Amino acid sequence: MIREVEFHTGVEAPVAFACRLLRKAVRAGAALACTAEPAVLDELDRALWTFEERDFVPHVRMPGARPEVAARTPVWLCGGDPAPAAGRVLVNLGAGVPGQPEHFARLIEIVGAQEGLATAGRERWRHYRQLGLEVRHHGPARG
């Protein structure tokens, strides 16, 4: 069960920030699951192919990827509530509170600078605190 949630708030460009965070985590050997609203998830999917000219962050869309492909792919882009993925880090780009955060090794929230996103981020912060999780804050982040 996770004990800590990290919040990166005031992020001006959440998708670009997520691309850099995911690249760094994959290089360190981490396995991740990302959640976001459908349009943001589509943007992240495209950005992971193009954000760096000579870099690619391996990722698949879940559900949908064949199990043998998903098993060897470090980043899952999850539509809806992500399935429990033992050992994976959950990165949330504003898709609401995940249904079972305890099934992840770690939870990272990326909260955009726009007021509606910030308000939703504060609600998720309160929810995690009510679950008894330690919440760490990093921010504001630029890009």
Backbone bond lengths (Angstrom), bond angles and torsions (degrees), N, CA, C in turn:
res aa  C-N    CA-C-N  psi(-1)  N-CA   C-N-CA  omega(-1)  CA-C   N-CA-C  phi
1 M - - - 1.461 - - 1.526 109.90 -
2 I 1.317 115.38 139.30 1.460 119.05 176.89 1.521 109.69 -70.97
3 R 1.285 115.07 148.73 1.456 120.59 177.37 1.523 111.64 -116.28
4 E 1.329 115.23 -13.86 1.459 119.36 -173.24 1.520 110.56 -139.04
5 V 1.313 114.64 143.19 1.457 122.46 175.32 1.520 106.88 -121.22
6 E 1.324 116.77 133.82 1.460 121.52 176.39 1.515 109.09 -103.21
7 F 1.311 116.61 130.82 1.453 122.16 176.42 1.520 109.10 -112.46
8 H 1.322 116.18 127.16 1.464 123.39 170.14 1.520 104.55 -108.58
9 T 1.327 117.15 110.68 1.461 121.09 -173.44 1.524 111.23 -113.49
10 G 1.328 114.22 162.28 1.453 120.52 179.13 1.522 112.63 69.13
11 V 1.302 116.87 26.39 1.466 121.28 -176.43 1.531 108.87 -76.28
12 E 1.326 116.27 118.39 1.465 121.49 -177.28 1.525 112.43 -69.01
13 A 1.331 117.76 -37.45 1.471 122.67 -178.49 1.530 108.08 -131.00
14 P 1.332 117.41 82.34 1.463 120.57 -174.04 1.528 114.89 -57.28
15 V 1.321 118.82 -38.80 1.465 120.26 -178.20 1.529 110.48 -67.78
16 A 1.309 117.91 -44.49 1.466 120.81 177.80 1.529 110.38 -62.73
17 F 1.320 116.36 -41.37 1.464 120.85 177.45 1.526 110.31 -61.54
18 A 1.338 116.49 -44.59 1.465 121.04 179.56 1.526 111.01 -62.38
19 C 1.326 117.79 -40.06 1.471 120.52 178.35 1.525 111.07 -58.51
20 R 1.317 116.58 -46.17 1.473 119.70 -179.80 1.525 111.09 -66.91
21 L 1.334 116.91 -41.07 1.462 120.73 179.22 1.533 110.42 -63.32
22 L 1.326 116.91 -45.45 1.464 120.95 -179.76 1.523 111.33 -63.99
23 R 1.326 116.66 -42.88 1.470 120.04 178.58 1.526 110.61 -59.49
24 K 1.312 116.70 -46.40 1.465 121.13 -179.80 1.531 110.56 -62.06
25 A 1.327 116.78 -44.07 1.468 121.02 -178.69 1.525 111.41 -65.83
26 V 1.331 117.39 -42.01 1.468 120.84 179.08 1.519 110.01 -63.95
27 R 1.323 117.08 -41.76 1.470 120.51 178.04 1.524 111.34 -61.80
28 A 1.335 116.52 -28.61 1.465 121.13 178.70 1.532 111.92 -85.65
29 G 1.337 116.80 -0.78 1.457 120.42 177.18 1.517 115.83 92.82
30 A 1.325 118.09 11.57 1.462 121.23 -178.47 1.526 111.54 -81.10
31 A 1.314 114.87 154.16 1.467 122.96 171.23 1.526 106.46 -111.43
32 L 1.332 116.97 135.22 1.458 120.83 -172.42 1.518 112.25 -133.82
33 A 1.325 115.04 154.13 1.462 122.80 170.41 1.521 106.19 -125.01
34 C 1.330 117.22 132.56 1.463 121.36 -179.15 1.515 109.86 -115.78
35 T 1.320 116.00 137.25 1.454 121.68 175.28 1.521 109.00 -122.33
36 A 1.318 115.38 148.01 1.459 122.42 178.13 1.515 107.76 -168.65
37 E 1.313 115.79 168.86 1.459 119.84 172.16 1.526 107.52 -62.68
38 P 1.343 118.85 153.72 1.463 120.90 -174.87 1.531 115.32 -52.19
39 A 1.324 118.36 -44.15 1.469 120.39 -179.12 1.528 111.21 -65.15
40 V 1.323 117.25 -38.85 1.468 121.41 178.81 1.528 109.82 -68.92
41 L 1.323 116.58 -39.53 1.464 120.42 177.96 1.536 110.75 -63.37
42 D 1.330 117.15 -39.62 1.469 120.85 176.25 1.526 110.64 -62.82
43 E 1.338 116.10 -43.40 1.468 120.56 178.99 1.530 110.73 -63.43
44 L 1.326 117.00 -42.12 1.465 120.89 178.69 1.525 110.61 -64.06
45 D 1.329 117.10 -41.62 1.460 121.76 178.18 1.530 110.04 -56.41
46 R 1.336 117.18 -48.88 1.478 120.94 178.72 1.526 111.16 -64.81
47 A 1.319 116.61 -42.80 1.465 120.60 -175.82 1.525 112.05 -65.35
48 L 1.312 117.83 -34.75 1.469 119.62 179.73 1.527 112.08 -65.00
49 W 1.331 117.30 -19.98 1.470 121.38 175.52 1.522 111.72 -85.29
50 T 1.339 117.56 -26.05 1.467 119.58 -166.39 1.525 116.24 -124.94
51 F 1.325 119.98 -7.75 1.469 119.48 -170.41 1.520 113.07 -67.13
52 E 1.304 118.77 -26.42 1.470 123.91 174.50 1.515 107.55 -128.28
53 E 1.315 116.59 130.00 1.460 120.66 -175.67 1.527 113.25 -58.32
54 R 1.316 117.49 -39.39 1.467 120.73 -175.10 1.527 112.76 -111.09
55 D 1.301 115.96 23.30 1.456 119.54 -176.44 1.519 109.50 -132.31
56 F 1.301 116.71 147.17 1.457 121.99 176.49 1.516 107.88 -141.84
57 V 1.312 116.23 133.24 1.453 121.89 176.28 1.531 107.07 -103.57
58 P 1.341 118.03 110.49 1.466 120.43 -178.30 1.525 110.88 -61.27
59 H 1.341 115.62 129.56 1.459 120.27 -178.45 1.521 110.08 -153.54
60 V 1.328 115.15 157.90 1.461 123.21 175.67 1.520 109.05 -136.11
61 R 1.333 115.11 157.75 1.464 120.88 174.45 1.521 108.16 -90.42
62 M 1.325 114.94 134.56 1.465 121.30 179.46 1.526 108.66 -127.16
63 P 1.295 120.28 137.60 1.462 124.80 -5.60 1.518 109.38 -71.32
64 G 1.302 115.43 165.51 1.452 120.54 176.77 1.511 114.02 134.61
65 A 1.324 116.93 -35.98 1.463 119.23 -179.83 1.524 110.09 -74.41
66 R 1.310 115.46 146.12 1.467 119.22 175.62 1.526 108.68 -63.10
67 P 1.326 118.04 142.15 1.470 121.57 -176.35 1.532 113.42 -54.35
68 E 1.323 118.26 -40.00 1.469 119.83 -178.72 1.528 111.61 -69.37
69 V 1.327 117.61 -29.88 1.469 121.23 176.13 1.527 109.40 -74.39
70 A 1.327 116.62 -46.74 1.468 120.83 179.76 1.524 111.38 -59.06
71 A 1.319 117.21 -38.17 1.463 121.05 -177.47 1.527 112.63 -61.62
72 R 1.324 116.98 -28.82 1.475 118.77 -177.84 1.531 113.27 -107.02
73 T 1.333 116.77 9.10 1.466 121.49 -179.45 1.525 109.17 -105.44
74 P 1.338 116.96 126.35 1.468 118.86 -173.52 1.521 116.03 -72.88
75 V 1.337 118.72 -25.90 1.465 120.05 -176.51 1.524 109.37 -120.56
76 W 1.338 114.41 124.75 1.463 120.96 174.87 1.523 107.96 -108.07
77 L 1.326 117.11 128.24 1.460 122.31 173.20 1.519 106.27 -98.15
78 C 1.324 116.00 110.61 1.466 122.04 -168.40 1.518 111.66 -104.03
79 G 1.328 115.39 118.94 1.452 120.62 171.65 1.519 108.32 -81.65
80 G 1.296 117.96 131.80 1.470 121.03 -177.54 1.515 111.22 76.85
81 D 1.305 115.33 -162.99 1.457 120.67 -179.24 1.532 108.51 -71.78
82 P 1.316 118.17 124.89 1.460 119.03 -177.51 1.529 112.03 -67.03
83 A 1.306 114.39 142.48 1.467 119.42 175.16 1.518 108.57 -66.57
84 P 1.319 117.47 147.69 1.459 119.01 176.76 1.529 110.75 -53.27
85 A 1.305 115.61 131.10 1.460 121.07 -177.56 1.523 108.16 -135.19
86 A 1.298 116.23 87.36 1.463 121.39 -177.10 1.514 110.65 -52.33
87 G 1.316 115.60 130.97 1.449 121.57 176.72 1.509 114.62 86.74
88 R 1.314 118.92 -11.21 1.460 120.50 179.29 1.524 110.60 -85.66
89 V 1.324 114.38 151.21 1.459 122.49 173.04 1.522 106.40 -91.14
90 L 1.321 117.16 131.88 1.458 121.08 177.78 1.523 108.99 -95.66
91 V 1.330 116.05 124.43 1.459 122.45 176.38 1.516 106.59 -112.44
92 N 1.326 116.26 119.99 1.459 121.54 -176.84 1.518 109.52 -111.86
93 L 1.328 115.62 121.92 1.462 121.96 176.48 1.520 110.74 -103.40
94 G 1.308 117.45 44.42 1.451 121.44 173.33 1.502 116.01 92.25
95 A 1.314 117.98 25.23 1.469 120.49 -178.66 1.522 112.87 -86.89
96 G 1.288 119.20 12.81 1.457 121.05 -175.90 1.511 109.89 92.90
97 V 1.305 115.63 176.41 1.469 120.71 -177.94 1.522 108.59 -73.93
98 P 1.326 118.07 126.11 1.467 119.05 176.54 1.523 110.54 -64.13
99 G 1.333 115.81 144.35 1.459 121.70 -175.80 1.512 115.10 -64.27
100 Q 1.329 117.60 -33.73 1.466 121.05 -176.95 1.525 110.94 -135.56
101 P 1.330 117.61 67.99 1.467 118.85 -177.50 1.528 113.31 -61.98
102 E 1.321 116.48 -22.91 1.472 119.48 -177.84 1.527 112.61 -67.60
103 H 1.326 117.78 -12.82 1.463 120.65 -179.31 1.522 113.18 -86.31
104 F 1.313 117.49 4.63 1.455 121.53 -178.63 1.516 110.58 -114.99
105 A 1.328 115.61 153.62 1.457 120.94 -178.90 1.523 111.25 -70.65
106 R 1.336 116.13 -30.15 1.459 121.11 -174.57 1.521 107.15 -161.99
107 L 1.321 116.92 154.88 1.458 121.55 179.17 1.518 109.09 -129.76
108 I 1.338 115.25 126.79 1.463 121.85 178.12 1.515 107.72 -120.96
109 E 1.319 116.58 124.60 1.460 123.10 177.32 1.526 108.63 -104.10
110 I 1.332 116.60 129.50 1.465 122.13 174.27 1.517 106.22 -111.77
111 V 1.328 116.21 116.36 1.459 121.76 -174.09 1.522 108.99 -114.68
112 G 1.325 115.88 119.65 1.461 121.79 179.19 1.517 112.07 -65.83
113 A 1.339 114.93 163.12 1.463 121.55 -175.98 1.532 113.06 -78.44
114 Q 1.328 118.78 -18.76 1.453 121.30 -178.24 1.530 110.03 -64.15
115 E 1.328 116.05 145.27 1.470 120.70 -172.77 1.520 113.15 -57.21
116 G 1.310 119.67 -44.33 1.461 120.91 179.89 1.517 112.00 -60.95
117 L 1.321 116.71 -38.85 1.462 120.70 178.34 1.524 110.82 -69.21
118 A 1.334 116.02 -39.60 1.461 120.32 179.47 1.530 111.15 -64.82
119 T 1.325 116.81 -41.09 1.467 120.90 178.58 1.523 110.55 -62.11
120 A 1.336 117.18 -45.76 1.465 120.90 178.47 1.524 110.65 -63.71
121 G 1.332 116.80 -36.67 1.463 121.10 177.31 1.519 112.01 -62.94
122 R 1.331 116.44 -40.63 1.472 120.32 178.03 1.522 111.00 -63.51
123 E 1.334 116.66 -37.53 1.475 119.94 177.98 1.527 110.51 -65.08
124 R 1.332 116.97 -41.80 1.467 119.47 178.18 1.521 110.01 -65.43
125 W 1.316 118.37 -38.85 1.472 123.17 177.94 1.530 109.29 -56.67
126 R 1.348 116.29 -50.32 1.468 120.49 -179.99 1.525 111.06 -60.62
127 H 1.321 116.94 -40.99 1.462 120.82 179.78 1.531 110.70 -60.97
128 Y 1.302 118.12 -46.46 1.472 121.06 -179.58 1.525 111.12 -64.14
129 R 1.320 116.45 -37.90 1.471 119.65 177.39 1.523 110.34 -64.34
130 Q 1.333 117.09 -39.36 1.466 120.69 178.09 1.525 111.38 -64.95
131 L 1.331 117.26 -27.64 1.464 120.84 176.32 1.531 111.88 -77.95
132 G 1.330 115.97 -5.11 1.454 120.43 179.76 1.521 113.95 85.94
133 L 1.330 116.60 15.20 1.459 120.27 179.74 1.524 110.37 -85.56
134 E 1.306 115.92 144.58 1.457 121.94 173.56 1.524 107.71 -75.57
135 V 1.335 117.36 132.88 1.459 120.97 -179.79 1.519 108.48 -115.45
136 R 1.339 115.36 124.77 1.466 122.45 176.65 1.505 109.53 -107.61
137 H 1.310 116.68 141.31 1.460 122.02 -175.94 1.524 111.08 -114.05
138 H 1.337 115.66 133.58 1.460 123.63 171.57 1.525 105.44 -128.85
139 G 1.308 117.58 125.21 1.463 116.10 177.29 1.494 111.27 164.50
140 P 1.304 118.29 173.59 1.455 123.73 -8.89 1.535 110.98 -73.58
141 A 1.308 114.82 147.77 1.458 121.45 -179.27 1.515 108.52 -104.88
142 R 1.286 116.49 141.67 1.480 121.35 179.52 1.510 108.98 -107.87
143 G 1.343 114.92 116.86 1.457 122.48 172.75 1.433 112.82 71.87
